Amino acid sequence: MANYGYVLDVSAFQPQACYFNFWEKWEARGVKGGIVKLTESTWYVNEYAAGQIAAIKHEGLAVSGYHFSRFRGNSYQAVQEANLAIACAHQMGLPQGAPLVLDYEERLGYRASNTQAAIAFLKCIKAAGYVPVFYSYSGMANLWDYSAIHQATGAVLWIAAYPTMSGVTSPAMGYFPSISDTTAAWQFTDNFFGEHIDGSIDLTGVFTGMAEQKITSGGHLDDCHFEDDKLVVGGWFASDKANGKGNHYVILTDDQGHEFARQSVALLPRPDVAKAFPDIPGADQSGFAAKFDYTAGMAGKKLRVYFRYTDDPAGNGNATDYVSMVDMTQSAAYLDNMSVSFGKRLYVAGWFASDLSIGKLNRFVIL
């Protein structure tokens, strides 16, 4: 059985999917596409959807959308829900021609009316220029007629069935739900890599086909660590839009765009990038690295790290950027030892390090 790559579906329960490094991590695990919840019923809109779609597209992954339906067997309401999904898909940046999924999970109604309502919804999706996809659980097959849906709309099937609720890193293909010969994808877990997120295998390329396009731009924040109270960042960025932009900068801001610092840098050799991305111009000389003073204003912030090509020696002007996020709200600690000496003294020892400790020069142990 073909495997065109894995796909994540995300919603407002995964606001972190707005960040590039979220998708960078999952891409390293074989994920090639993301399916974003756009809407539900006739009233709900996912406030994070535009950011999630933008992050998926930024990482060069295929992007799709889905609508969580509430129309049951009501064809009139199905059309109203489809109109909301289509309008939001346009507003949120879902590309024309991308899959737009009908998520049908209500265990109510009658097979015939449910099927007709699903057909009404998916016909609207198809007419709007999106690829119609029907999603449901294998245990609900008695509540809809997928053959009729496929025949009327051309919609392919994305089916959900979980052999286990434990964390998994790949599907147990022996448990594949044989609902239809035209099944395009299987959602095999809601606990992918133990992170309680839905994972699917794309069997036909419906959710990952866009990722097969030539990649001409890319980047990655490879490293972020401290050296003698300095924040060190490093990575790579190469783009076909960097031509004519001979100045290279690393810039730090908060997540609202307030700038903390910038450095002009010389590019470093990255033969590994050139090997992995042969279609990106300048990939062999695309390394960025900088060291910044870590200030109190940075502590407790989510920092944006910009790798920038620009035609301006001051780092502004006509620029092309790669942006990643660094979370400066991390802390860790451990009580290594607690003992009583001769029945009179209590000794405690351990360690505590925090991104928030800058400027706090007094240390106390309190019982």
C-alpha positions as CSV (number, residue, x, y, z in Angstrom):
1,M,0.0,0.0,0.0
2,A,1.4,3.4,-1.0
3,N,2.6,5.9,1.5
4,Y,2.8,9.5,0.2
5,G,3.8,10.7,3.6
6,Y,2.0,11.5,6.9
7,V,-0.4,14.4,7.5
8,L,-1.4,16.2,10.6
9,D,-4.8,17.8,11.1
10,V,-4.9,20.8,13.5
11,S,-7.5,23.1,15.0
12,A,-7.7,25.8,17.7
13,F,-6.6,23.1,20.1
14,Q,-3.1,23.4,18.5
15,P,-2.4,27.2,18.5
16,Q,1.3,26.3,18.4
17,A,0.7,25.2,14.8
18,C,1.0,28.9,13.9
19,Y,4.7,28.6,14.5
20,F,7.2,27.5,11.8
21,N,9.2,25.3,14.2
22,F,6.1,23.3,15.0
23,W,5.9,22.1,11.3
24,E,9.7,21.8,11.1
25,K,9.6,19.2,13.9
26,W,6.9,17.2,12.3
27,E,8.4,17.4,8.8
28,A,11.5,15.7,10.3
29,R,9.1,12.9,11.3
30,G,7.8,12.3,7.8
31,V,4.9,14.7,7.8
32,K,4.3,16.3,4.3
33,G,1.0,18.1,4.8
34,G,-1.3,19.8,7.2
35,I,-5.1,19.9,7.3
36,V,-6.5,22.9,9.2
37,K,-9.9,23.2,10.7
38,L,-11.5,26.3,9.2
39,T,-15.1,26.4,10.3
40,E,-17.9,24.5,12.1
41,S,-21.7,24.6,11.6
42,T,-22.8,28.1,10.4
43,W,-21.2,30.2,13.1
44,Y,-17.7,29.0,14.3
45,V,-14.5,30.2,12.7
46,N,-11.0,28.9,13.9
47,E,-9.2,32.1,14.9
48,Y,-5.8,30.4,14.4
49,A,-6.5,29.0,10.9
50,A,-5.0,31.8,8.9
51,G,-1.7,31.6,10.9
52,Q,-1.7,27.8,10.7
53,I,-2.2,27.8,7.0
54,A,0.6,30.4,6.5
55,A,3.0,28.4,8.7
56,I,2.3,25.2,6.7
57,K,2.8,27.0,3.4
58,H,6.0,28.7,4.7
59,E,7.6,25.3,5.4
60,G,6.8,24.1,1.8
61,L,4.2,21.5,3.0
62,A,0.9,20.8,1.3
63,V,-2.0,22.5,3.0
64,S,-5.7,21.5,3.1
65,G,-8.7,22.6,5.1
66,Y,-11.7,21.0,6.8
67,H,-15.2,22.0,8.0
68,F,-16.7,20.3,11.0
69,S,-20.4,19.7,10.0
70,R,-23.5,20.0,12.1
71,F,-26.2,19.7,9.4
72,R,-26.9,16.0,9.9
73,G,-29.5,15.2,7.2
74,N,-30.5,18.8,6.4
75,S,-29.4,19.6,2.9
76,Y,-30.4,23.3,3.2
77,Q,-28.2,23.8,6.2
78,A,-25.5,21.8,4.5
79,V,-25.3,24.4,1.7
80,Q,-25.2,27.3,4.3
81,E,-22.3,25.5,6.1
82,A,-20.5,25.0,2.8
83,N,-20.8,28.7,1.9
84,L,-19.2,29.6,5.3
85,A,-16.4,27.2,4.7
86,I,-15.7,28.5,1.2
87,A,-15.8,32.1,2.2
88,C,-13.4,31.5,5.1
89,A,-11.1,29.3,2.9
90,H,-10.6,32.3,0.6
91,Q,-10.1,34.7,3.5
92,M,-7.6,32.5,5.3
93,G,-5.4,31.8,2.3
94,L,-6.3,28.2,1.5
95,P,-5.1,27.9,-2.1
96,Q,-7.6,27.3,-4.9
97,G,-7.5,23.7,-5.9
98,A,-6.5,22.5,-2.4
99,P,-8.6,19.8,-0.7
100,L,-11.5,21.1,1.4
101,V,-12.9,18.3,3.7
102,L,-16.4,17.7,4.9
103,D,-15.8,16.3,8.5
104,Y,-19.0,14.3,9.3
105,E,-19.0,13.0,12.9
106,E,-22.5,13.3,14.2
107,R,-23.9,9.9,15.1
108,L,-27.5,10.9,14.3
109,G,-30.0,11.0,11.5
110,Y,-30.9,8.6,8.7
111,R,-28.6,7.1,6.0
112,A,-30.5,8.5,3.0
113,S,-30.9,12.1,4.2
114,N,-27.4,12.2,5.7
115,T,-26.0,11.1,2.3
116,Q,-28.0,13.7,0.3
117,A,-26.9,16.5,2.7
118,A,-23.3,15.5,2.4
119,I,-23.7,15.5,-1.4
120,A,-25.2,19.0,-1.3
121,F,-22.2,20.2,0.8
122,L,-19.5,18.6,-1.4
123,K,-21.1,19.9,-4.7
124,C,-20.7,23.4,-3.4
125,I,-17.0,22.7,-2.5
126,K,-16.3,21.3,-5.9
127,A,-18.1,24.2,-7.7
128,A,-15.9,26.7,-5.7
129,G,-12.7,25.2,-7.1
130,Y,-11.6,23.1,-4.2
131,V,-11.1,19.3,-4.1
132,P,-14.0,17.6,-2.3
133,V,-13.1,15.1,0.4
134,F,-15.4,13.2,2.7
135,Y,-14.2,12.3,6.3
136,S,-15.8,10.2,8.9
137,Y,-15.2,7.3,11.3
138,S,-15.3,3.7,10.1
139,G,-17.8,2.9,12.8
140,M,-20.3,5.3,11.3
141,A,-20.5,3.7,7.9
142,N,-24.2,2.8,8.5
143,L,-25.1,6.5,8.6
144,W,-23.9,7.4,5.1
145,D,-23.5,5.9,1.7
146,Y,-20.0,6.7,0.5
147,S,-20.4,5.1,-2.9
148,A,-23.3,7.4,-3.6
149,I,-21.3,10.4,-2.3
150,H,-18.4,9.6,-4.5
151,Q,-20.5,9.0,-7.6
152,A,-22.3,12.3,-7.2
153,T,-19.4,14.5,-6.3
154,G,-16.1,12.7,-7.1
155,A,-15.2,13.2,-3.4
156,V,-12.5,10.8,-2.1
157,L,-12.6,9.2,1.3
158,W,-10.5,10.0,4.3
159,I,-11.4,7.5,7.0
160,A,-10.6,7.4,10.7
161,A,-10.0,4.2,12.7
162,Y,-7.7,3.8,15.6
163,P,-6.3,0.3,16.3
164,T,-4.9,1.7,19.7
165,M,-5.2,4.8,21.7
166,S,-1.5,4.6,22.8
167,G,1.1,6.7,21.1
168,V,2.3,5.4,17.7
169,T,4.8,6.5,15.1
170,S,3.4,4.5,12.1
171,P,0.2,2.8,11.1
172,A,-0.5,-0.9,11.8
173,M,-1.5,-1.6,8.2
174,G,-3.1,-5.0,9.2
175,Y,-5.9,-2.9,10.7
176,F,-6.6,-0.8,7.7
177,P,-10.4,-0.1,7.5
178,S,-11.6,-1.5,4.2
179,I,-14.6,0.8,3.7
180,S,-14.0,1.6,0.0
181,D,-11.6,0.9,-2.9
182,T,-11.2,4.7,-3.3
183,T,-10.0,5.4,0.2
184,A,-7.4,8.2,-0.2
185,A,-6.1,8.6,3.4
186,W,-6.4,6.8,6.8
187,Q,-6.4,8.7,10.1
188,F,-4.8,5.9,12.1
189,T,-4.2,7.7,15.4
190,D,-5.1,10.6,17.6
191,N,-1.9,10.2,19.5
192,F,0.9,10.6,16.9
193,F,4.3,10.2,18.5
194,G,2.6,10.3,21.9
195,E,1.7,14.0,21.5
196,H,-2.1,13.6,21.4
197,I,-2.4,15.0,17.8
198,D,-4.2,13.3,14.9
199,G,-2.0,11.6,12.4
200,S,-2.9,10.2,9.0
201,I,-1.2,8.3,6.2
202,D,-1.8,9.7,2.7
203,L,-2.4,6.7,0.4
204,T,-2.9,8.6,-2.9
205,G,-1.2,11.9,-2.6
206,V,-4.4,13.9,-2.2
207,F,-3.1,15.7,0.9
208,T,0.6,15.8,0.0
209,G,0.7,16.2,-3.7
210,M,1.4,20.0,-3.4
211,A,4.6,19.2,-1.5
212,E,6.1,17.6,-4.6
213,Q,6.6,21.0,-6.2
214,K,10.2,22.2,-6.7
215,I,11.4,23.9,-3.5
216,T,13.3,27.1,-4.2
217,S,13.4,28.7,-0.7
218,G,13.9,27.3,2.8
219,G,15.6,27.8,6.1
220,H,16.0,26.4,9.6
221,L,17.0,27.6,13.1
222,D,19.4,24.8,13.9
223,D,20.8,26.1,17.2
224,C,19.9,28.4,20.1
225,H,22.0,28.3,23.3
226,F,23.8,30.4,25.9
227,E,27.5,31.1,26.1
228,D,28.7,33.4,29.0
229,D,25.3,35.3,29.2
230,K,25.2,35.6,25.4
231,L,22.4,34.2,23.3
232,V,23.8,32.3,20.4
233,V,21.6,31.5,17.3
234,G,22.5,29.7,14.1
235,G,21.0,28.1,11.1
236,W,20.5,28.5,7.4
237,F,18.4,30.3,4.9
238,A,18.5,30.2,1.1
239,S,16.1,31.6,-1.4
240,D,15.6,32.3,-5.1
241,K,14.5,35.8,-4.0
242,A,17.9,36.6,-2.5
243,N,19.5,37.6,-5.8
244,G,20.7,41.2,-5.6
245,K,20.5,41.3,-1.8
246,G,24.1,41.2,-0.7
247,N,23.6,42.2,2.9
248,H,22.9,39.5,5.5
249,Y,21.4,40.1,8.9
250,V,20.3,38.2,12.0
251,I,17.6,40.2,13.8
252,L,15.8,39.5,17.2
253,T,12.3,40.8,18.0
254,D,9.5,39.9,20.4
255,D,6.4,38.2,19.0
256,Q,4.9,41.6,18.4
257,G,7.7,42.8,16.2
258,H,9.5,45.0,18.7
259,E,13.2,44.8,17.8
260,F,15.8,44.0,20.5
261,A,19.0,43.7,18.4
262,R,20.4,43.0,14.9
263,Q,23.8,41.9,13.5
264,S,25.3,42.0,10.1
265,V,26.8,38.6,9.4
266,A,28.9,36.8,6.8
267,L,27.3,33.7,5.3
268,L,28.8,30.3,6.2
269,P,29.3,27.3,4.0
270,R,26.4,24.7,4.2
271,P,27.2,21.8,1.8
272,D,24.6,19.7,3.6
273,V,21.8,22.2,2.6
274,A,23.0,22.2,-1.0
275,K,22.8,18.4,-1.0
276,A,19.3,18.3,0.5
277,F,17.9,21.2,-1.5
278,P,19.6,21.3,-4.9
279,D,17.0,23.5,-6.5
280,I,17.6,26.4,-4.0
281,P,20.1,29.0,-5.4
282,G,23.0,29.7,-3.1
283,A,22.2,26.8,-0.7
284,D,25.9,25.9,-0.5
285,Q,26.7,29.3,1.2
286,S,23.6,29.9,3.3
287,G,24.7,29.5,6.9
288,F,23.7,32.2,9.5
289,A,25.2,32.7,13.0
290,A,25.2,35.5,15.6
291,K,25.8,36.1,19.3
292,F,23.7,38.6,21.2
293,D,23.7,40.1,24.7
294,Y,20.8,38.5,26.6
295,T,18.9,41.4,28.1
296,A,16.1,41.6,30.7
297,G,13.7,42.7,27.9
298,M,14.2,39.3,26.2
299,A,13.5,37.2,29.3
300,G,10.0,35.7,29.4
301,K,9.4,36.4,25.8
302,K,8.7,34.4,22.7
303,L,11.5,35.8,20.4
304,R,11.4,36.0,16.6
305,V,14.7,35.2,15.0
306,Y,15.0,36.6,11.4
307,F,17.6,35.5,8.9
308,R,17.6,38.3,6.3
309,Y,18.9,39.0,2.8
310,T,18.6,42.7,1.9
311,D,19.9,45.3,-0.5
312,D,20.3,47.8,2.4
313,P,23.6,47.9,4.3
314,A,21.6,48.9,7.4
315,G,19.5,45.8,7.2
316,N,16.2,47.3,6.1
317,G,15.2,48.1,2.5
318,N,14.1,45.4,0.1
319,A,14.4,42.3,2.2
320,T,13.8,38.6,2.1
321,D,13.3,36.9,5.5
322,Y,13.2,33.5,7.2
323,V,11.6,33.7,10.6
324,S,11.6,31.2,13.5
325,M,10.5,31.4,17.1
326,V,12.4,30.9,20.3
327,D,10.6,30.5,23.6
328,M,12.4,32.3,26.4
329,T,10.0,31.2,29.2
330,Q,11.7,27.9,30.0
331,S,12.8,26.8,33.5
332,A,14.1,23.6,35.0
333,A,15.2,22.4,38.5
334,Y,15.9,19.4,40.7
335,L,16.3,18.8,44.4
336,D,19.4,16.5,44.3
337,N,19.8,15.9,48.0
338,M,18.2,16.3,51.4
339,S,19.9,14.9,54.6
340,V,20.2,15.4,58.3
341,S,23.6,15.7,59.9
342,F,23.9,14.4,63.5
343,G,20.3,15.0,64.1
344,K,20.8,18.8,64.2
345,R,21.3,20.2,60.7
346,L,19.2,19.8,57.6
347,Y,21.2,19.9,54.4
348,V,19.5,20.6,51.0
349,A,21.2,20.8,47.6
350,G,20.1,21.0,44.0
351,W,20.0,23.2,41.0
352,F,17.6,25.7,39.3
353,A,18.1,27.4,35.9
354,S,15.6,29.8,34.3
355,D,15.3,32.0,31.3
356,L,13.6,34.5,33.7
357,S,16.6,34.8,36.1
358,I,18.4,37.6,34.3
359,G,18.8,40.6,36.5
360,K,17.9,38.6,39.6
361,L,21.3,38.4,41.3
362,N,20.2,37.3,44.8
363,R,19.7,33.6,45.5
364,F,17.8,32.1,48.4
365,V,16.8,28.7,49.7
366,I,13.5,28.9,51.6
367,L,11.9,26.2,53.7
